[in-house]
Amino acid sequence: MPTAANEIDLAKIRTEFDRDGYVAVRPLFDAATMAEINRELERYIADIVPKMPDSEVYYEDRNDRSTLKQMQKMSVYDDYFRDLIETDVIHDMAAAVLGEEAVVQNLQYFNKPAGIGQATPPHQDGYYFHLTPCKAVTGWLALEPVDHENGCIHYVRGSHKATGFRPHGRSNVLGFSQGITDFGTDADKANTEAFPGDVGTFLMHDARTVHWAGANRSATRSRRALGFVYFGKSARIDQEAKAAYQAKLDADLRAANKI
Ligand SMILES: O=C(O)CCC(=O)C(=O)O
């Protein structure tokens, strides 16, 4: 399994994470490891995606398979990606910032296809997770260079410290059904930090941290990334609320012909 290209100082990472609600490691993996992950992703797209349920694979245009934009639960369908989300360097980082055992939850794919990749609305992951307490983190690995043109991630520093969630409402963006409805305050603007970076750049954020990404305005470059979700061992899922929300979302997306 991959080893880190940089020395990982877990105590320092935890201090930064507690202060800001996120942390960056540039790069986490070297070029050879990133080439391997990208090759495995191509294999996965060719061999595994055709067997996945349509509720776990989203396209910008569902009639055009080249517009693949998002996948869920990759670690469930494939041994390579199961091993990747369990790999020590990421798993240990998740446990360090959670301050407790990190339970593997979901390995996701986030793409913004060239020219048509939509913006990621400002949101807090915890709003989607239905957890008590809200103890969860997401890691985010750039599979290619990311910048302001193709839609790099932005975090709002310190936003994980507020009590409760910001108000969310339907966003109409497939894969990010809920966005913060009062986003754009002076505090949001003053505390926003953008994360352009090279292939292998790794970010990790708290489930309460407000984050977003722009649309892909490049006509030629995609913006591909993997998301690694871990829940804290103490977090309990409100299964009923989560299942009801998911069922309604799937029904709405089918009715709108989006999946
Ligand atoms: O890749 C993106 O644009 C969004 C990723 C995200 O929201 C997340 O990892 O929680």
The ligand as an ORCA input file, in Angstrom:
! r2SCAN-3c Opt
* xyz 0 1
  O     -14.567     17.730     -4.951
  C     -15.398     18.590     -4.712
  O     -15.657     19.518     -5.471
  C     -16.175     18.556     -3.422
  C     -15.698     17.553     -2.438
  C     -16.471     17.610     -1.158
  O     -17.398     18.341     -0.992
  C     -16.046     16.745     -0.076
  O     -15.064     16.000     -0.228
  O     -16.693     16.776      0.987
*
